[in-house]
Amino acid sequence: MQQIPGAVLDAIESIQLPSMPQILLRFLSVVDDDNASMTELAKLVGQDPALSARVLTISNSPALRRGAEIKSLDQCLVALGTRLMRTIAACLAIQSVFARSAGDLRYNLTGFWGHSLRVAEIAHAIATHIEYPDAEEAYLAGLMHDIGQLLLLGGMGERYGVLLGWSSDEIALHDIEEPLLGTNHAAVGAWLVDQWKLSSFMADAVLFHHKPANEIVHADSLSQIVWSAHLIADSYAKTGQPPDEDDVGLSLIKSILNISLADTAIIMQLSSDRVAMLAAALDIGETDLTKTLPSPATPYECFRSKPSGNELAYSRMEAAVQDMAMMHSMQQNLSALYSESEILLAVRESARILFGLGRLAFLLVQPGKNVLSGPHVSGQPDLLQQVEIALDSEQSLAATVIMKNIPHATFDAERPSAVSLVDVQIARSLGCDGVLYVPMCVHDNQIGVMAYGLNAPQYARMLSKLEWITNFASLAAASIENCRELRTRDQKLEEALTNRFEQHARKVAHEAGNPLGIIKNYLKIVSNKLPDEIGVQQELDILREEIDRVALIVRRLSDLADIPPVAASFNVNAVIEGMLALYGESLFSSCGITLEKSLDPDLPSITGDRDSLKQILFNLWKNGSEAMPAGGSFVISTRGNISRDNSDYIEIKVSDNGPGLPDEVMQCLFQPLAPNRRPGHSGIGLSIVASLVERLGGHITCQSQDGKGTSFVILLPQPKVVKK
């Protein structure tokens, strides 16, 4: 790929792409509407190249991206979430007003926006027509195909503005960019897409949209779609009509994409209707003028605001920002985040929007250590998570900055302390020549330091915004302090609730222990009065064991220290038979449930907590019985010598032919459900079963089918047989 000259890179690396004011206003309104859907928000974002680029960039950033690249705006917005989108909306509004007040928006971009939107709509229509697998990707590539123009205009100002003035259209602009700049807006746009780590096909589509016809025929499908959409839109801008039959480009479109003249006309009409609808919705209108490039505030526009429309939009934008009390809205959004790491991620993306500085890291004061160190946040350089900087001015410029509460950069000619090797390491970890440290302090509380990685030209441009950056850092510090205070308060509240629960549990255990003891003593009296019959005495022994087990459960509830289970050797079949003698009648026979047993007579004994197995069986049997109120069948089986992962297990299987488990239960099996999900069924029993199986060193699985019943399989470790 063509290399971008170093001087051009220095000029464009920190440029903030402006958004269309009408769309940004609507975006601010919709994102604050709790009833608005993500689809509605995605459609709005998809009408502006800069806004789409911002959302794509953030959602695919290393800190937020999970798994494969996200190319759908709907998926991007879902990935970001409503809270972060509100923060982004506030940042974009502030950036827009700040840039305008600083005199950065001297060019009218309405023609550029209209052209980009038209190419996007045509690209989407073409992709749909030829059944390209990702029409959304085609739309986004078309929307951003000329984004390099915004980047060059923002970075090179009047120098690039002269080229725009000399150019009657985009083709003429492209022809003069290369000899005068050593690059062109297509190459710069592709570079930007590469910087965002998006699909290389999207970057290629941006890069190739000015290639000659004999070259584009060998390109990939996405590049051909965007090239064709650009050609059709350019023809419409000049003539108001799609290309005619003699047009070389149309012949090529027909040959590579199999789109006829009639198809082209239909696609053009559909996209024109769509653009007109969007124009009406956003209170902007089209004219017959054909200039589609960014241009000075003159009438040369093909897609311009109605008289004073832009001024009105910007006035409303300024009012919106004033209503936010400059950064009050952003602070509210940050305060709504749940954790410190979430706040830091939102702060990083907000700084990227507000100041165009994407290489930002954090050094926070470690409680009780009086040192600066990097928090464990996604996207943070590994070096910063290992370094510890003492709060001593001789250690690092970062330490000096937080101690004096004044921002400084390694580029400053006059600094309160020298640049240390630690500062050099931090700059290198951020991949930059130097670093700007901004203190994060609130009141007298030192939270940490923001470390912006940048080069000398970027720092020179940032000097005018240094006060703004410092205020932003204070806002971030206040949000973190508030989060910590809430966390401390929640911990104290949790401790208080835990103490109350423990006191209540002890009281319950004490009150329950008395009747259990009385019942056990009464059983002893009854046992002495009854004849010495093996069957009756065995049942009484089982009943006494169950009373002891319940008493132990209650005692564990009230005891702060978890009482370790008693491990002993026992036979699983014997436990099952004993449990059936006690509960078989009430759980199965009396409920019309046929019980079938298939117990392996050669089942070896195992070692573990016998009571835990009893509790597992009782919970599973009770669930099965309750699932078949009209009767059914229940099967209990055991097998030995089951091999899994080079270990031997015994298998316990319980199955019923009931209605099966609901999908919501299967999705979070063995985890307690929310109380309101299934009235009368909290899922606590299965969660207890899973924990007890794990305590025994075993495994549990479940299979359930709607209308055909449920089966649970438990594997418990089988002792190895020692060969003599």
Beta strands, then each sheet from edge to edge (+ up, - down):
strand 1: 107-108
strand 2: 284-286
strand 3: 295-296
strand 4: 303-305
strand 5: 360-366
strand 6: 371-373
strand 7: 389-390
strand 8: 408-409
strand 9: 434-442
strand 10: 445-454
strand 11: 568-570
strand 12: 593-598
strand 13: 606-608
strand 14: 632-644
strand 15: 647-656
strand 16: 699-705
strand 17: 709-717
sheet 1: 1+ 3-
sheet 2: 2+ 4-
sheet 3: 7+ 6- 5+ 10- 9+ 8-
sheet 4: 11+ 13-
sheet 5: 12+ 14+ 15- 17+ 16-
end
